Amino acid sequence: MSKVKDNIVTTGLSGKLGKQIVFRQWDGCTILAKAPERSKVPTENELVKKRRLRFKEATVYAKKAIDNPELSRAYKSKCKARQNAYNRAIQDFYSAPTIGEIDLSNCTSDTDSFVRVYATDDFLVKQVRIRIENKQGDVIESGLAEREGDTDWWKFVVTAPNILSKGGKVIVSAFDLPGNEATSETERRHESSYADRC
C-alpha cells in the first residue's frame, strides 16, 4: 500500500485501475493498493442458484414418483404425520443411502465365496454395486450384489478363486431410487486361505 500527498495527477482519484491497482481517499491522502482478488468461495447468489436447481430436480423427481401408482403408494406408506407422498419423495431425493458395513468374513480363496454389504436408506436402496481391485488398482471383478430377502444386507458372489489378495480393495456403491450414491471401501490386510478367512 502506498500513500500519495499533493500530487496533481492522483489527487481525488478513487476506484480501480485495470485489475491491478485500487485508488482510495483517506484522511486527505490518495491510497494506492493492490486490487483484491475475487474470492473463489461461491457467492451467496451462486449457492442460491445451486439450491434452486437442486430443488427443481427434486420436484421433477417427486412429480414422476406420484404419477407412478405403485411408487406413489410406496411413498405414502412411509409418510410421517402431516406428510404426503409428494413431500416424502422430495425428502428421499435429498437423502443418500448409508453403507454401514462391508463384511469380508466369507470372502475366502475359494470360488463362490462372497462379500456382504449392509446398506440402508431413508426409503429404499435400489442397488448395490461391488468393484474388486488388486493392489495395483486394476479391476478384477465387478457387478451388482443381490439383496438378501427383505433385509438391508446385500450379497456379491465372486466367480474366481483368490480374487482378493493382500492389498486388494472392495469398493461399494449404494444407490437409492432418486439416484443418490454412497460409496465406501475396505482393504484386505492379509492373505486369505480356506482356513484363514479375511
MITINU-895305 format. One line per field, with one value per residue: z negated, x, y of N, C-alpha, C in turn; residue in three letters; residue number from 0. Coordinates in steps of 0.1 Angstrom, whole numbers. Atoms other than C-alpha are relative to their C-alpha. Last residue first. Layout:
N
nZ	c(Z;...)
nX	c(X;...)
nY	c(Y;...)
caZ	c(Z;...)
caX	c(X;...)
caY	c(Y;...)
cZ	c(Z;...)
cX	c(X;...)
cY	c(Y;...)
type	c(ALA;...)
seq	c(NUM;...)
//
This chain:
198
nZ	c(1;-7;5;15;4;-3;5;-10;1;7;6;-6;10;-5;11;-3;11;1;9;-7;-8;-11;3;-6;2;-2;0;0;-4;6;-9;-6;9;6;9;-7;4;12;-2;-10;-9;-1;-14;-2;-14;-4;-5;9;3;5;7;13;1;11;9;-3;4;-2;-2;3;-11;-4;-10;6;6;-7;7;-8;6;-9;6;-4;-13;-8;-6;-7;7;-6;4;-6;7;3;5;7;-3;13;6;-9;-9;-12;1;-12;-8;8;-8;7;-11;2;14;1;9;8;-7;10;7;-10;-4;11;1;-11;4;9;-7;-9;-11;-12;-9;3;14;4;8;12;9;8;9;11;8;8;10;11;0;-12;3;9;-6;-9;8;4;-12;-3;10;-3;-12;4;7;-11;-8;8;1;-13;-1;9;-6;-12;5;6;-7;7;-7;8;2;-9;6;-1;-9;6;-11;3;-9;-8;-8;8;14;7;10;6;5;10;9;9;-5;-13;-5;-9;7;-7;-2;10;7;-9;-9;-14;-8;5;-9;2;-1;0)
nX	c(-4;9;-2;1;12;0;11;4;-8;-13;-5;-12;-8;-9;-8;-11;-10;-10;-11;-13;-2;9;14;9;14;8;14;6;14;11;12;-2;-4;-13;-3;2;-10;-7;-14;0;-11;-8;-7;-10;-2;-13;-9;-9;6;14;3;6;14;3;10;14;9;14;-1;13;6;12;-4;-9;-12;-13;-11;-12;-13;-10;-14;-10;4;-12;-3;11;12;5;14;3;12;0;13;-1;8;0;13;10;8;-8;-12;-7;2;-2;-9;-4;-4;-10;-4;-6;-11;-1;-8;-7;-11;-9;-8;-9;-10;-9;-9;-10;-8;-10;6;-9;1;12;1;2;-11;-1;11;-4;-12;5;7;-10;-6;8;-1;7;14;3;-1;12;12;0;2;15;7;-2;7;14;1;-1;13;11;-2;3;14;5;-3;9;13;7;13;11;3;1;13;3;3;14;2;-1;-1;-6;4;-11;-6;-6;1;-2;10;-2;12;-1;-12;2;-2;-7;-9;5;5;3;14;9;8;5;11;-4;-2;5;-5;7;-7;9)
nY	c(-14;-8;-14;0;7;14;9;10;12;-3;12;6;7;10;3;9;0;11;-4;1;-12;-2;1;-10;3;-11;2;-13;2;-8;-2;-13;-10;3;-12;-12;-9;2;5;11;-1;13;1;10;3;7;-10;-6;-14;-1;12;-2;3;9;-4;4;-10;5;14;7;5;-8;-10;-10;6;-4;6;1;4;4;-1;10;6;2;13;7;-4;-13;-4;-14;-5;-14;-5;-12;-12;-7;-1;-6;9;2;9;-2;12;12;9;12;9;10;2;14;1;13;10;9;-7;-6;11;3;-11;2;11;-5;-10;8;8;1;-12;-9;-4;-14;-5;9;-3;-12;4;7;-10;-7;10;4;15;4;1;10;13;1;3;14;8;0;8;14;3;1;13;10;0;5;15;6;0;10;13;2;4;-11;-3;5;12;12;5;10;12;3;11;13;9;12;10;7;-10;-11;2;-12;-3;-14;-6;-11;1;11;13;-2;10;10;11;13;2;-6;10;11;-6;4;-11;-13;-12;-13;-12;-12)
caZ	c(-56;-62;-73;-69;-32;-27;-28;-26;-50;-52;-26;-20;-26;-5;-8;16;13;44;49;80;70;62;40;49;30;42;27;33;22;22;27;5;-3;24;33;63;49;68;94;96;65;50;41;12;-1;-36;-44;-48;-29;-13;-10;17;46;54;88;107;106;109;111;116;116;87;83;51;68;73;65;75;60;69;46;60;52;15;2;-19;-45;-30;-43;-31;-49;-25;-22;0;12;17;48;59;30;16;-10;-12;-39;-66;-41;-55;-43;-69;-74;-39;-40;-12;-1;-14;6;32;3;-12;21;24;-11;-2;29;10;-17;-51;-80;-103;-87;-53;-45;-32;-10;6;15;28;51;63;73;88;108;113;77;85;116;97;69;94;111;76;65;97;91;55;68;93;65;42;69;77;40;37;67;53;19;36;41;25;51;38;63;58;42;62;49;31;38;12;20;-11;-27;-56;-32;5;23;56;65;87;105;125;146;125;98;79;64;76;57;61;84;112;92;64;30;10;23;-1;10;0)
caX	c(-104;-107;-78;-88;-96;-69;-67;-37;-37;-49;-77;-89;-123;-143;-173;-195;-229;-250;-282;-301;-337;-344;-314;-279;-251;-215;-190;-153;-135;-98;-67;-36;-35;-53;-90;-97;-81;-106;-128;-166;-172;-207;-220;-245;-266;-279;-307;-332;-363;-346;-308;-305;-283;-250;-243;-211;-173;-143;-105;-104;-67;-58;-22;-31;-60;-94;-129;-159;-193;-226;-255;-290;-323;-318;-352;-367;-344;-317;-297;-267;-251;-227;-217;-188;-189;-171;-184;-148;-125;-97;-121;-146;-169;-156;-153;-182;-186;-206;-229;-232;-257;-280;-284;-312;-323;-344;-360;-373;-388;-405;-419;-433;-451;-463;-479;-467;-487;-476;-449;-452;-437;-468;-474;-440;-449;-484;-468;-443;-471;-492;-464;-475;-465;-429;-427;-439;-414;-385;-394;-398;-363;-347;-362;-349;-314;-316;-329;-301;-275;-288;-288;-252;-243;-261;-244;-210;-191;-156;-130;-129;-120;-86;-83;-67;-32;-33;-28;-41;-48;-44;-68;-77;-85;-92;-89;-72;-71;-45;-42;-73;-74;-74;-100;-117;-107;-87;-90;-54;-36;-22;-18;1;-3;1;4;2;13;0)
caY	c(-623;-661;-682;-718;-717;-692;-654;-631;-602;-566;-568;-532;-517;-492;-469;-451;-435;-426;-407;-419;-409;-446;-452;-462;-480;-481;-505;-507;-539;-534;-555;-551;-588;-608;-606;-629;-660;-681;-666;-660;-639;-639;-604;-603;-574;-570;-545;-573;-583;-613;-610;-583;-592;-575;-559;-564;-560;-583;-578;-541;-529;-507;-521;-539;-557;-542;-556;-535;-540;-523;-521;-514;-497;-489;-478;-451;-435;-456;-486;-506;-536;-553;-589;-602;-637;-671;-689;-697;-704;-681;-668;-639;-651;-627;-599;-579;-543;-524;-494;-481;-452;-442;-405;-383;-352;-371;-391;-359;-349;-383;-379;-345;-359;-390;-368;-356;-342;-371;-393;-409;-443;-459;-429;-434;-470;-459;-433;-459;-483;-455;-439;-403;-397;-406;-386;-355;-362;-365;-331;-316;-328;-315;-281;-282;-289;-260;-237;-248;-243;-208;-199;-210;-189;-159;-163;-163;-195;-193;-185;-149;-123;-109;-75;-48;-39;-6;31;55;91;112;138;115;85;85;52;42;4;-11;-45;-54;-22;9;6;34;67;96;129;139;114;136;169;150;167;136;100;70;34;0)
cZ	c(-11;-2;8;-6;-15;-4;5;-6;11;-1;-6;-8;7;-13;5;-12;4;-13;-2;-9;6;8;12;-5;6;-2;3;2;-1;5;-7;10;7;-10;-8;-8;6;-3;-13;2;9;10;0;14;2;15;4;6;-9;-2;-6;-7;-14;0;-11;-11;4;-5;3;3;-4;12;4;9;-5;-7;8;-8;10;-7;10;-7;4;13;8;5;7;-8;7;-3;4;-7;-3;-5;-9;3;-15;-8;9;10;13;-1;14;8;-7;9;-6;13;-2;-14;1;-10;-9;8;-9;-7;10;4;-11;1;12;-4;-9;7;9;10;12;9;-1;-15;-5;-9;-12;-10;-8;-10;-13;-9;-9;-10;-11;2;12;-3;-9;8;9;-8;-4;13;4;-9;4;13;-4;-7;11;8;-8;0;13;1;-8;7;12;-4;-7;7;-7;8;-7;-3;10;-6;0;11;-6;12;-3;11;9;9;-7;-15;-6;-11;-6;-4;-11;-11;-10;5;13;5;10;-10;7;4;-10;-8;8;10;14;10;-6;9;-3;0)
cX	c(-8;3;-8;0;-2;-13;3;-11;-4;9;14;3;12;7;10;8;10;8;9;11;14;3;-8;-14;-8;-15;-7;-15;-6;-13;-11;-11;3;3;13;4;-1;11;6;14;1;11;9;5;12;0;14;8;9;-5;-14;-3;-4;-15;-2;-9;-14;-9;-14;1;-13;-7;-12;4;9;12;13;12;11;14;9;13;10;-4;14;3;-13;-12;-2;-14;-2;-13;1;-14;4;-7;1;-13;-9;-8;7;14;7;-3;2;7;6;3;12;6;6;12;0;7;8;12;11;10;11;11;10;10;12;9;10;-8;10;1;-12;-1;-1;11;1;-11;5;12;-5;-7;10;6;-8;1;-9;-15;-4;0;-12;-13;0;-3;-15;-8;1;-9;-15;-3;0;-13;-11;1;-5;-16;-5;3;-9;-14;-7;-13;-12;-4;0;-14;-4;-2;-15;-2;2;0;8;-7;11;8;8;-2;4;-11;4;-13;1;11;-4;4;6;11;-6;-6;-4;-14;-10;-10;-6;-11;5;3;-7;6;-9;9)
cY	c(7;15;10;14;1;-6;-14;-9;-10;-12;2;-13;-7;-6;-11;-3;-10;2;-11;5;1;14;4;-1;12;-4;13;-2;14;-5;7;4;13;12;-3;13;14;10;-3;-7;-12;2;-12;0;-9;-3;-5;11;7;14;1;-13;2;-3;-11;5;-5;11;-6;-14;-7;-5;9;11;12;-7;4;-5;0;-2;-6;3;-10;-8;1;-13;-5;4;14;4;14;4;15;4;11;14;5;-1;8;-9;-1;-8;1;-13;-13;-9;-12;-7;-10;-2;-14;1;-13;-11;-9;6;5;-11;-3;11;-3;-11;5;10;-6;-8;-1;12;9;1;14;3;-9;4;12;-4;-7;11;8;-9;-6;-15;-4;-2;-11;-13;-1;-3;-15;-8;0;-9;-14;-3;-2;-14;-11;0;-6;-15;-6;-1;-12;-13;-2;-5;12;4;-7;-12;-13;-5;-11;-14;-4;-10;-14;-9;-13;-9;-6;9;11;-2;13;2;13;5;10;0;-10;-14;3;-9;-10;-10;-13;-2;6;-9;-11;4;-3;10;12;10;12;12)
type	c(CYS;ARG;ASP;ALA;TYR;SER;SER;GLU;HIS;ARG;ARG;GLU;THR;GLU;SER;THR;ALA;GLU;ASN;GLY;PRO;LEU;ASP;PHE;ALA;SER;VAL;ILE;VAL;LYS;GLY;GLY;LYS;SER;LEU;ILE;ASN;PRO;ALA;THR;VAL;VAL;PHE;LYS;TRP;TRP;ASP;THR;ASP;GLY;GLU;ARG;GLU;ALA;LEU;GLY;SER;GLU;ILE;VAL;ASP;GLY;GLN;LYS;ASN;GLU;ILE;ARG;ILE;ARG;VAL;GLN;LYS;VAL;LEU;PHE;ASP;ASP;THR;ALA;TYR;VAL;ARG;VAL;PHE;SER;ASP;THR;ASP;SER;THR;CYS;ASN;SER;LEU;ASP;ILE;GLU;GLY;ILE;THR;PRO;ALA;SER;TYR;PHE;ASP;GLN;ILE;ALA;ARG;ASN;TYR;ALA;ASN;GLN;ARG;ALA;LYS;CYS;LYS;SER;LYS;TYR;ALA;ARG;SER;LEU;GLU;PRO;ASN;ASP;ILE;ALA;LYS;LYS;ALA;TYR;VAL;THR;ALA;GLU;LYS;PHE;ARG;LEU;ARG;ARG;LYS;LYS;VAL;LEU;GLU;ASN;GLU;THR;PRO;VAL;LYS;SER;ARG;GLU;PRO;ALA;LYS;ALA;LEU;ILE;THR;CYS;GLY;ASP;TRP;GLN;ARG;PHE;VAL;ILE;GLN;LYS;GLY;LEU;LYS;GLY;SER;LEU;GLY;THR;THR;VAL;ILE;ASN;ASP;LYS;VAL;LYS;SER;MET)
seq	c(197;196;195;194;193;192;191;190;189;188;187;186;185;184;183;182;181;180;179;178;177;176;175;174;173;172;171;170;169;168;167;166;165;164;163;162;161;160;159;158;157;156;155;154;153;152;151;150;149;148;147;146;145;144;143;142;141;140;139;138;137;136;135;134;133;132;131;130;129;128;127;126;125;124;123;122;121;120;119;118;117;116;115;114;113;112;111;110;109;108;107;106;105;104;103;102;101;100;99;98;97;96;95;94;93;92;91;90;89;88;87;86;85;84;83;82;81;80;79;78;77;76;75;74;73;72;71;70;69;68;67;66;65;64;63;62;61;60;59;58;57;56;55;54;53;52;51;50;49;48;47;46;45;44;43;42;41;40;39;38;37;36;35;34;33;32;31;30;29;28;27;26;25;24;23;22;21;20;19;18;17;16;15;14;13;12;11;10;9;8;7;6;5;4;3;2;1;0)
//
